[in-house]
């Protein structure tokens, strides 16, 4: 749990499955904007935000959860030229999404790969694909002209698809990516090949992909299950 704290720039508390606190830290030098526990429960990755030479810099600080009472950082790394929006994990690597790039690092803080948006604007993302990250990148700050991109855990582009219509929502799970357009939903594979498609979905406002290849279409007061 990440929280604002009086007289501090943020704090993080880690609980186990029984709701017992197992780790806690407070930050005085940098703002804490996000945090996550790695899938093996051994490491806490805290996303902090500070300034260097009047430029905002995102830094990922790693703490060991295996040593009770020790709040000294085990490692850290910078995400250069970008402000981190989220941190996730894929295939044992930490994945951070910033406004300019994806960054892949080991739980020991070694940056292994980056994927640059090459001047495009990040509009949507999802880290929950099985070994891939889904991005919606726009050519301009507004409008619907852009690209859907999937990126593997080596920071390499798997596939890209030009889009010229408005996208309301994207969601990744398992091997699939669901994309909700204005009046249809398309489920793609990670190679951005069409797996299934449903027309007449103008009632939906967002989509939630599921591991088994089905998708939930979410409206204001209801949810509809799409079974390809």
C-alpha positions as CSV (number, residue, x, y, z in Angstrom):
1,X,0.0,0.0,0.0
2,X,1.4,3.4,-1.1
3,X,0.2,6.4,0.9
4,X,0.7,10.1,1.5
5,X,2.0,10.7,5.0
6,X,2.2,13.9,7.1
7,X,5.8,15.4,7.1
8,X,7.0,12.9,4.5
9,X,6.9,12.6,0.8
10,X,5.1,9.3,0.9
11,X,5.4,5.8,2.4
12,X,4.9,2.1,1.6
13,X,3.6,-0.7,3.8
14,X,3.7,-4.3,2.8
15,X,1.2,-6.9,4.3
16,X,1.1,-10.6,4.0
17,X,-2.0,-12.6,3.1
18,X,-3.2,-12.6,6.7
19,X,-3.1,-8.8,6.8
20,X,-0.1,-8.6,9.0
21,X,2.4,-5.8,8.3
22,X,5.8,-7.2,7.2
23,X,7.6,-4.1,5.9
24,X,7.2,-0.4,6.2
25,X,9.2,2.6,4.9
26,X,8.8,6.4,4.8
27,X,10.4,8.7,2.2
28,X,11.8,12.2,3.0
29,X,13.9,13.0,-0.1
30,X,11.7,11.8,-3.0
31,X,8.0,11.4,-3.7
32,X,6.8,7.8,-3.7
33,X,4.2,7.4,-6.5
34,X,3.8,3.6,-6.8
35,X,5.1,0.3,-5.5
36,X,4.7,-3.4,-6.0
37,X,5.9,-6.7,-4.5
38,X,7.6,-9.0,-6.9
39,X,5.9,-12.3,-7.7
40,X,8.3,-14.3,-5.6
41,X,7.5,-12.1,-2.5
42,X,11.2,-11.3,-2.0
43,X,11.5,-7.8,-3.2
44,X,9.6,-4.5,-3.0
45,X,10.0,-2.1,-5.9
46,X,9.1,1.5,-5.1
47,X,8.8,4.2,-7.8
48,X,10.1,7.5,-6.6
49,X,10.1,10.9,-8.2
50,X,12.7,13.7,-7.7
51,X,14.6,16.4,-9.4
52,X,18.1,16.6,-10.8
53,X,19.3,19.8,-12.4
54,X,15.7,21.1,-12.4
55,X,14.5,18.0,-14.4
56,X,12.1,15.4,-12.9
57,X,13.7,11.9,-12.7
58,X,12.0,8.6,-11.9
59,X,14.0,6.2,-9.8
60,X,13.1,2.6,-8.9
61,X,14.3,1.7,-5.4
62,X,14.4,-2.0,-4.5
63,X,14.1,-3.3,-0.9
64,X,14.6,-6.9,0.3
65,X,11.6,-8.4,2.1
66,X,13.6,-11.4,3.3
67,X,15.4,-9.5,6.1
68,X,12.9,-8.3,8.7
69,X,13.4,-4.8,9.9
70,X,16.0,-3.8,7.3
71,X,14.7,-0.7,5.4
72,X,18.0,0.0,3.6
73,X,17.7,-0.1,-0.2
74,X,19.2,-3.2,-1.8
75,X,19.5,-1.5,-5.2
76,X,18.1,1.2,-7.4
77,X,18.0,2.3,-11.0
78,X,16.9,5.4,-12.9
79,X,14.4,5.5,-15.7
80,X,16.0,8.1,-17.9
81,X,14.1,10.7,-19.9
82,X,10.7,9.7,-18.7
83,X,8.2,9.8,-15.8
84,X,7.0,6.4,-14.7
85,X,3.3,5.7,-14.7
86,X,3.3,2.1,-13.6
87,X,5.5,-0.8,-12.6
88,X,4.8,-4.5,-13.3
89,X,6.5,-7.8,-13.7
90,X,6.9,-10.2,-16.7
91,X,9.0,-13.4,-16.8
92,X,10.8,-12.4,-13.6
93,X,11.7,-8.9,-14.8
94,X,10.4,-5.6,-13.6
95,X,8.7,-3.6,-16.3
96,X,8.2,0.1,-16.0
97,X,5.9,2.2,-18.2
98,X,6.9,5.8,-18.6
99,X,5.7,8.6,-20.9
100,X,8.7,8.0,-23.3
101,X,9.7,4.3,-23.0
102,X,9.4,0.9,-21.5
103,X,12.3,-0.2,-19.2
104,X,13.1,-3.8,-18.3
105,X,15.3,-4.6,-15.2
106,X,16.2,-7.5,-13.0
107,X,15.0,-7.7,-9.4
108,X,18.7,-6.8,-8.6
109,X,18.3,-3.4,-10.3
110,X,20.2,-4.2,-13.6
111,X,18.6,-2.5,-16.5
112,X,18.5,-5.1,-19.3
113,X,16.5,-3.4,-22.1
114,X,14.4,-0.4,-23.1
115,X,11.8,0.2,-25.8
116,X,11.5,3.8,-26.9
117,X,8.2,5.3,-28.3
118,X,10.3,7.2,-30.8
119,X,8.5,10.5,-30.3
120,X,5.0,9.0,-30.3
121,X,2.6,9.8,-27.4
122,X,1.6,7.1,-25.0
123,X,-2.2,6.9,-24.7
124,X,-2.9,3.5,-23.2
125,X,-1.0,0.5,-22.0
126,X,-1.4,-2.9,-20.3
127,X,1.2,-5.0,-18.6
128,X,-0.8,-8.1,-18.0
129,X,0.0,-10.0,-21.2
130,X,1.8,-13.3,-20.9
131,X,5.3,-12.1,-21.7
132,X,4.3,-9.0,-23.6
133,X,3.2,-5.4,-23.0
134,X,0.5,-3.7,-25.1
135,X,0.8,-0.1,-26.0
136,X,-1.4,2.4,-27.8
137,X,0.8,5.1,-29.2
138,X,-0.6,8.2,-30.9
139,X,1.2,10.2,-33.6
140,X,-0.3,13.4,-32.2
141,X,-1.3,14.6,-28.7
142,X,-5.0,14.2,-29.6
143,X,-7.0,12.2,-32.2
144,X,-7.3,8.6,-33.1
145,X,-4.4,8.1,-35.5
146,X,-1.8,5.9,-34.0
147,X,-0.4,2.4,-33.6
148,X,-1.1,-0.6,-31.4
149,X,2.2,-2.2,-30.4
150,X,3.2,-5.4,-28.5
151,X,6.6,-5.6,-26.9
152,X,8.3,-8.7,-25.5
153,X,10.4,-9.0,-22.4
154,X,13.6,-8.3,-24.3
155,X,12.3,-4.9,-25.2
156,X,11.8,-6.0,-28.8
157,X,8.7,-5.1,-30.8
158,X,6.6,-8.2,-31.6
159,X,4.1,-6.6,-33.8
160,X,2.6,-3.2,-34.7
161,X,-0.8,-2.3,-36.2
162,X,-1.7,1.2,-37.6
163,X,-5.1,2.3,-36.4
164,X,-7.2,5.1,-37.9
165,X,-10.3,5.0,-35.7
166,X,-11.1,5.8,-32.1
167,X,-10.1,3.3,-29.4
168,X,-12.0,3.4,-26.1
169,X,-10.1,0.7,-24.2
170,X,-7.4,-1.9,-24.4
171,X,-6.8,-4.9,-22.1
172,X,-4.3,-7.8,-22.2
173,X,-4.4,-11.1,-20.5
174,X,-2.7,-14.4,-21.2
175,X,-1.9,-14.6,-25.0
176,X,-4.6,-12.1,-26.0
177,X,-5.2,-8.4,-26.4
178,X,-8.8,-7.0,-26.5
179,X,-9.3,-3.7,-28.2
180,X,-12.6,-1.8,-27.9
181,X,-13.4,0.4,-30.8
182,X,-16.5,2.7,-31.0
183,X,-18.9,0.0,-32.2
184,X,-16.9,-3.3,-32.1
185,X,-14.4,-5.3,-30.0
186,X,-11.5,-7.1,-31.6
187,X,-9.4,-9.7,-29.8
188,X,-5.9,-10.0,-31.1
189,X,-3.1,-12.4,-30.4
190,X,0.2,-11.0,-29.3
191,X,1.3,-10.9,-32.9
192,X,-1.8,-8.6,-33.5
193,X,-3.5,-11.1,-35.6
194,X,-7.3,-11.2,-35.3
195,X,-8.5,-14.0,-33.0
196,X,-12.2,-13.0,-32.7
197,X,-14.4,-10.0,-33.4
198,X,-17.8,-8.7,-32.3
199,X,-19.8,-5.9,-33.9
200,X,-22.5,-3.7,-32.3
201,X,-20.8,-3.0,-29.0
202,X,-21.6,0.8,-28.9
203,X,-23.1,0.3,-25.4
204,X,-19.7,-0.6,-24.0
205,X,-17.2,1.9,-22.5
206,X,-14.3,-0.4,-21.6
207,X,-13.2,-4.0,-22.0
208,X,-11.5,-6.5,-19.7
209,X,-9.6,-9.4,-21.3
210,X,-9.5,-12.7,-19.5
211,X,-6.9,-15.5,-19.6
212,X,-9.1,-18.0,-21.4
213,X,-9.7,-15.8,-24.4
214,X,-13.1,-14.4,-23.4
215,X,-13.7,-10.7,-22.7
216,X,-16.0,-8.7,-20.5
217,X,-17.6,-5.7,-22.1
218,X,-18.4,-3.1,-19.4
219,X,-21.2,-0.6,-19.8
220,X,-22.4,2.0,-17.3
221,X,-24.5,-0.4,-15.2
222,X,-23.9,-3.9,-16.7
223,X,-21.2,-6.3,-18.0
224,X,-21.6,-8.6,-21.0
225,X,-19.4,-11.7,-21.6
226,X,-18.0,-12.2,-25.1
227,X,-17.2,-15.9,-25.7
228,X,-15.4,-16.2,-29.1
